[in-house]
Amino acid sequence: MRIILTILALITFDLYADGHASDESKDNGYMLLSTYEIAPGQNPADLEKELAQLQLDQESYGFNDCGLYRHWYGGQRAYYAYCFFSDFDQFEAIRIKSDADDDRMAITQNYSGHTDHILHIQKANLTEAPTNLLWMKWEFGPYLTVVEKQERADKLFDAFTRAFGACNLYFHSWGPEIAHYIDCGFENFSDFGKKHDAINKILAEELSTAKLDILEHSDDLLVLIQD
């Protein structure tokens, strides 16, 4: 796993460790998010089977809960695997157990690219993994302070929560990019259309003139494979 140290992430964790949503699970402080890109010419079903078993193995190593999503619409044709854990003492125990699994080292790599992120859970309102998921990444201007970036992320999170209902908010802890992430569920595309209208109304009436300082943004629609 390639991880990049960033002091900003540690500062933000100190500032917001006590500011989580009241209904956030106290057992899940972090989420390990791993993306596996589908290789050209590959049968996605083969990779899906492999990753579904990997997530079961991850749970057996000691993660609180793991699951798997597949790309539906968006930029990256990939699988999104997630595992929740409480703290880094637990993460170390998981590492020791997984490293002792000889079968794990014999697996052939069937994906074209792989990325790991460790995300700090700031607000958790989703009580279960939605069948259909809107996954968003928000990067803000580098000239902003950590607190200013958080204020903008909170403003967007409030807007999407009002439009979609329950959503979660995450911030970079370790990994290749400093960003905030928001995910929200929807039942089907008829439901998504209603929520699409709701968020656009909020954006037009409340945020169209707001200085959000968005540097980069991406949307991906994902479908649940395994929880």
C-alpha positions, 0 to 999 in steps of 0.5 A: 500500500502506498500512503503519503504522510500529510500534516494537514490530515493530522491537524484536521483530525484533531480539530474535528475528532469531537465534532462527529454526527451524534448518530455516528457509530462509535465503532467505526472511526475510519474507512479503508477505501480501495479501488481496483480498475478493470483491465482492458479485455478483462471479464469483469465477472472474474475480477468481481468474484475475486474481490468479493472473496477478498472482502470476506477475507478482510472481515476474517482478518478483523475489520468491523465490516467490509463490502464491494461496489461496482462502477455504474456511471462515472469516470473510473471503470472500477470496483470500490471495496470498503472496510471499516475499522475503529483505530490503528491498534485494530488496523495493526492487528489486521495487518499481522493476521493478513500477512500471516495468510500464505494463500493471500500472497498466491493471488494473481493480480487481475486488475490494471490499477489499484489505489488505497485511501484511509478516510476519517469518518466525520459524519455517518448517517447511513445505517446500511450500505445503499443498493445504489450509491452516489460517491463524490469527491471534493477538493478545495483550493490549496490557498484555504486553511484546513478549517476553511476547507472543512467549512465548505465541505460541511456546507455541501454536505448539508445541501446533499443531506437535505436533498438525498436524505442520509449521507456520510462525510469523510476526509482524507487521512492517508492516501494519494490526495487531500479531499473530502468525500460525500456518499448518499444512497438512492433507490432507483433512477426515478428516485435519483431524478427526484433527488437530482431536482432537489439538490439542483434547487438547493444549489441554485437558490442557496449556493449559486453565488457562494464562494466554494473554492472547488478545485476538483470534483467528481461524481460516480454512481455505484451499485452494491455487489456485496455488503 
